[in-house]
Amino acid sequence: MSSRTSLFSTANPVIAMIHLGALPGTPASGLSLAQIEKQALHEAKIFRAAGVHGVMLENMHDTPYLRGRVGPEIVASMAIIARAVKQACGLPCGVQVLAGANLEAMAVAHAAGLDFIRAEGFAFAHVADEGIIESSAAELLRYRRNIGADAVQVWTDIKKKHSSHAITADVDIGETAHAVEFMRGDAVIVTGLVTGDAPQSSDVLAVKKKTHLPVYLGSGVTAANLESFFAAADGFIVGSEFKQGGHWARAVDPARVKRFMSAHRKLA
């Protein structure tokens, strides 16, 4: 039911993940906010130079994640860094706040002038590492309206990775995507089972049949398998593939980014 126009001028855009260093107060934190921001800006410049079409920030190193909420120190930190990244790269930019802290992500996006958020648990509940994540659509979209953030799109994971979906086993992934559209989401994201795993082609096709929303692939897309997904998907969110050795926790490897974007240009 979304009538949003695309944020991108190119078909099948590539959105590169910026995994922020562990933020203040989290168990692995050790860097200052200025150091974390410097690293994020460094990665954003690599991505822009390689020709990616957008970037997204995520507090991936904040393990273990809180469920459905984070503190004001995380919101403030991510807003400061996100604004700097957006200004530096000039690309469409999004944010995800783990785990399932969708209202906080909306606040960050609005304060930082970002274009979209990645939301967990928008439609239907699931059991994640952190516990039960319930549907947030009604509260999230009312919050977006209340703070005047209507320009911020909501992209939502369906049958999210690192989660059990036994409680919704009788609702297939296509119907879940249809529910996101009905509940006024702006895009859906299909993933594999865990970080770095590619989606099942059958899942992507099932989703495309059930929704008019853009369908992004959110894990496991590589230079090697990009062609197999190119015609079916509307865009790609890429993290692990751009890192040294293809591991999400390592530094960005400019050569891997260039190789992927070269493969993308040949298909576009």
N, C-alpha and C positions, 0 to 999 in steps of 0.2 A: 504493500500500500504506500510505500515511499515514493515521492515524486521528485527526489533530489536529482540534480544533474551530477555528472561525473566530476571528480576533482582533477581528472587527468586528461590531457589532450591526446595521449597515445593509447592504443588498444593494448590489453594485457600488461598493465603497468607492473613494475617491480618495486616493492616496498622493502627496504633494507632495515633489519632490526639493529637497534643500538641497545645493547644490554648494559645498563648502568652498573658501575661498581656498587658494592654493598653500601647502602645509605645509612645515615646516622642512626644509632640506636639498634641496628640489626646485629645479629651474632657475629657476622663476618666483617663488620665495618672496620676500616683501618685507614682509609684515605680521607682527606679533607674534602669538603664539598667543592672547593676550587679545583682540586686534583681530579675529582670525578667529572666535573664539567669540562675540564681541559681534554680529558680522554674522549668524552662524548663528541666534542667539537672536532677533534682529530679524525674520528671515525666518520662523522658527517661529511667532512671535506673529502675523504677517500671515496665515499659513496657518490657524492656529487660529481667528482672528477671522472668517475667510471661511467656515469650516465644513468644511474638509477633514477626512478621517477618519483620516489617518495621515501620517507623514513618513518620509523616508529620507535619510540622509547619504551623501555620496560625495565622494571626493578627485579630482574631475573636473579641477581645475586643476593637477594634479601632472604634467603632460606633460613629456617623454615618460615613459610608464609602465614600471615594471619588470615583468618577466614572472613571474607566479606567486609573488611574494614582495615584501615591503617591509621596511624597517628598523624597529627598535624605536622610533625617534623618531616614525614615522608611526602606529604602533599606539598609543603613549602619547598622542599628540596627539588622535587620533580618539576614543579612549576618554574623555578628559577632556571634549571638546566634546560628544560624544554623550550622556554622562550629564547634562550641563547642559541640553541640548535636551530630553531625555526628561523631566526634572524640571520644566522650564518649561512644556511644552505638555501633558503628561499624556496624549498620544495614543499609540497603537501606533507603534512606531518601529523602523526597520531601518537597515542599513548595508551598503554595498558598498565594498570596497577594491580599487582598480584597480592592476594588471590581473590578475585571476584569483587574487588573494591571499586565498583563501577561508578558510584556517586563521586568518590574521590577522584577517579579518572576524569569525570566530567568537569569537576572543579579545576583540575590542573589544565585541561584543554581550554577551558574558557579563559582562565587567567593568563595563559601563555599564548593565546591566539592560534591554537592548533585547529586541525580540520576534522579529526575523527578520534573516537576511542575504540579500543577493542574490548568487548564486554564478555564476561563469562556468565552463564546462568541467566541469560535474557529470557528464554522461554524454556519451560520444564525444569525440573530439578535433576541433579545428579550427585553422585558421591565422589568427591575429589580426595586427594591426599589429605586435605585439611578438614574434611568432614562433608556434611550435606550442604550443597550450594543450591539455593532456591531461586525461582524465577524473580528477576528484578525489573522487568519491563515497565510495569505500572509506576513504581516509585521512581525509577530512573528518568523516564520521559517527563513525568511531572516535575521532577527536580530540574531537568534541563529547561523546561518552560519557566519555572520560577526564578531561575538565575539569569534568564535572558541569553541562554546558550543555544538557541534553536539552530544556529549555523553549524554546530558540531554534529557530525554524523555518528551513528552508532553501528559499528560492525560487530557482529556477534558470532562466537564459536557455537557450533552445534555438534552434539555428541563429542564433547571436548576430550582432548588427549589427557593422559594421566588420570583418568576417571573411570568409574564403573557406571554403566547405564542400565543395570539390571532392573531398576525400578521403573524404567521407561522402555523396557525391551519390546513391549507391544506397540510402540510408536516408532516407526522407522525413520531414518535420517531425512528422507524426503518430506515426510509429514512434519518433522521438527522444523525444517526450513520453511515450510508453508506457514507454520505457526509464527515464526519470526516475522514474516511478511505481514501477516494479519495483525501482529502486535506492533507494527510500525517501525521495525528495524530498517536500516539502510543498506546492509549487505550481510552476507553470511560467509563464514569461514569454515572450511573443511580441512581436517588434519588427519594424520596417522594416529597410531595408538600412543606414541610417546614423542618427545622432542627429537627431531631428526629423521623420523619415519615418514615416508611418503603416504598420502591418502590412497585408499583403494579406488581404482578407476570407476568401479561400480557405484561407490558412494557419490562421487562427483556427478555422474550421470543421473543418479536418482534425485539428487538435489536440483539439478538443472531442470528436470521435468516438473518439479513441484513449486518453483518460485520464479518470479520475474526479477528478483533482486540480483545484483552482481554477486558472483560466487568466487571468492578468493581461496587459494590453497595456502594453508598456514603452517605447513611443516614438510620437510623431506624433499623439497624440490631442488634438483641439482642440475648442473650443466648437462649431465649425461641423460637425465630423464625428462628434461624440460619439453622436448619435442612431443613426447607421448601425452603430455597434459595440455599442450598449448591451445588446441582447438576447443577443448572442453571447458577450460576455466576462463574467468574474466580478469584475473590478475594473480600475482604471486607475492607472498610475504616470506622473505628469505632471511634466515639467521645463521644456522649452523654451516651452511654451504659456503658462507663468506668468511669463515674463521679458519685459522691454521689447523690443518688436519681434519677439517669438517666438524670440529667440536665446538659447541656453543660457548663454552667458558673461556676459550682461548682468544688471542688477539685477532683483529681483522687482518686478513691476508689480501693485499691489493691485487695480487696476481689472480687469485680465485675470483674476486669480484669482476675483474676485467674479462676473465674467461667466460663467466656466466653471462655477462652483458653482451659479449660478442655472439654467443649462441642465441641470445634473445633477439638481437638485431637481425640475424639471418632468418629468423622465423617470422618476424613482424611484417 
